[in-house]
Amino acid sequence: MTRTGLVFLTAGLMLTASPALACKGKNVIFSDDFRQVDDTWGSSGDGDAVTIENGKVKIKATASRNYKVLYGAAQFDDADICVTVQIPNNSTPTTSAGAGMMFWAQDYANFYAVVLRTDGRAAVVRQVKGNWTYPVQFRQAEKINTHPGDKNIVRVTTIGNTVSVSINDAKFASFKGLVPPGGGEIGLYAESEQGQRDTWKFADLKVTDLPQ
């Protein structure tokens, strides 16, 4: 799909206090607290799916569908990437609602993503030319917070073709993937369950160099 411009709020390369469980690198490459306009964010569609509220990005996908936003101004290869994902306030334990962080994205049909479900499971998914694969199948994650309004810190560390995923500082998975030439874009991913639109909130997006 083509990139649709969003009025996103960003702090670019600002340094702010971050949760203790977030990225571990000493040098911040990119961070976003969503408080200033930045048109380099784009979305996989139009409409009212993406809004901003009190320093958080809110994504409200159509029922039974997903929605994606990508940061198009930079590509990242070896990096520590983290974001806070908040469970929808109207959430129920379901296998069909989920959200997370995209990485190594080339466009909206070619990317990797860590996806958390409201039933306490997580997976690493990949889309190649619009077709889904599962480098890490959905399984229970040790420390996912699942109550309405709960927050979870998703962290992805990429070194060469090796990816390590942690959720709330608990290791979830490690695997080898295919790095796009020059690295890939990062983004946010959200799904709604059948029969209703779920509002996922994202905050404290940061990319640092690799931890020493």
N, C-alpha and C positions, 0 to 999 in steps of 0.2 A: 504494500500500500504506500501511497505517497505521504509525505510528512505534512501534517496539519499544524500550523503554528498555534501555540498556546501563550496566553499571558501568564507566565509562571513567575513566582517570586523567588529570587535567589540571592545568596550572599557571595556567590562566586568563590573566591579564595580566602574568605574570612576565617579567622580562628576563633572558635567559641568553645565553651565548656561542653564536653560530651559525656555520655554515660560511660562508666568504668568498664563496661563489657564491650565497648565498641572497638574500632580499629586500633591496632597496636603500634603502627609505624610512627616514627618521630616527626616526619615531615609531611604536612598536609599538601596533597596535590590538588585536591578539589573538595569543596564543601558547600552545602546548600542549606540555608535555614529558611528559605522561601519567604523573604521579606522585601525583595526588590524585583522589579520587572526584568525578565530575561526571556527573549523570544527564541532562544536556541533550543528550548524544549519543544518537542512535537508529540502528536498523539496519533493513534491508529484509526481515529474517526472523529466525526464532528459531534455536536450536541452538547448536553449539559453534564457529561460524565465526569468532568474534572473541574474542581473548584478549589479555592484557597481559604483557609480559616485558621487564624491565630498561629501562623507559622507552620501549618500542616497542609499537605496536599491531600485532598479527598477525592477518591475515585469511586464512582458509582456506576458499575457496568450494568447493561441491560440484563434482565433475568436470564439465566442459563447461558450467558455469554461472557467473554473476557474483554478486557480493555488494557491497552499498553501505552506508556509514554516513554520516550527515549530522549536522552540528552545528546544533542547532535554536535556539540562544539569540541568534543575531545574523544580520543580513543585510549583505552588503557590495556596494558598487557600484564607485566608483573606488578601487582598492587594488592593492597588490603582495602576492601570495600565493605561498608556497613550502612545499615539503615534501620530505623525503628518502624515496625509494622504494628498497627493497632487494630484489634479485633472489632468488628462492627458492633454497635450498641444494641442492635436488634438480633444479634447472632443466636443461633441454636446449633447444637452439635450436628453437623451435616457433613456429608462427604463431598458435596458439590460446590461449597463456597471456599475460596482460597485467595491468597495474595502473596506477593514476595518481591524479590529483586531480580532484575534482568542483568546479564553481563555477557561479554563477548558477542554483542549484538551487531549484525551487519545492517539489518533493517527489521521491519515488523514481522517478517516471515522466516527470519534466520537468526536464532538467538538461543542462549541458555537462560534458565531461570530457576531460582530456588523458590518453591511454592509451599506455603504453610496452609494447612486445612484447619477449620474450626473444630474438628474432632480430635486434634492433637497429633495428626500425622503430617509428614513433610516429604518432599521429593525434590529431585533435580530433574527438570524437564528440558527438552531441547526441541526446537522447531527448525526443520530444514525444508526450505521451499514450501512452507505451509504444512508439512507433515510432522506429526508428533512422534518423538521417541523419548525414552526414559532412562537416562544414564544411571539414575538412582530411583528405584521404584518407591511409591508411597509406602511409608512405614511409620510406626510410632516414634516420635522424637522425645527424648528424655525430659526436656524442660520447657516445652511449649506452654505458654499461658493461654487458656482457651475461654475464659469468662468474658462476657461482653465488656468492651472497653479496655481489656488487658493489652499490655504492650509486649512486643517481642523484638529483640535485637538480632537481626540476621547479619552474619558476617561471612564474606567470601574472600579467600586468599588465593591468588593465582601466581604460580611460579612456573614459568615455562608452560608446559601442557598439563601441569598438575593443579587440581583445584581442591581446596579444603573448605568445608562448610561448617560453621558453628551457629547454634541458636542459643541465645542467652548464655554464651560462654561455654556451652557444652558441645563437644565435637559431635557432629551429625554424620558427616560422610567425607570421604576423599576419593577422587577418581581422576582418570586421565581423559582429557578432551581434545578437541581440535581448535587451536587458536587461529582466529582470522589473521591474515597478514597485517602487521602493524597494530594488532590488538583489536578491541571492539568497544562499542558504546555501552553505557550502563543505562538502566531504566527501571521503571516501576510497573508491576503487573497485578491485576486484580480480576477476580471472577465473582459473579453473583450466582446464588443457588437458584433452583427452579422455583418459579412462582413469585419471586420478589427481587428487588434490587438491593444489594448489600453495599453499604458505604464503608470502604476501607480507608484508613488514614495513615499517612507516611510522614516521618520527620527525621531530622538529624542525618541526612545523607552525607557521607564523607568517604573520600578516597585518600589513603596515605601510601607512602612507600612501604616496602616490606619490613616487618619487625626484625630487629637485630637479635 
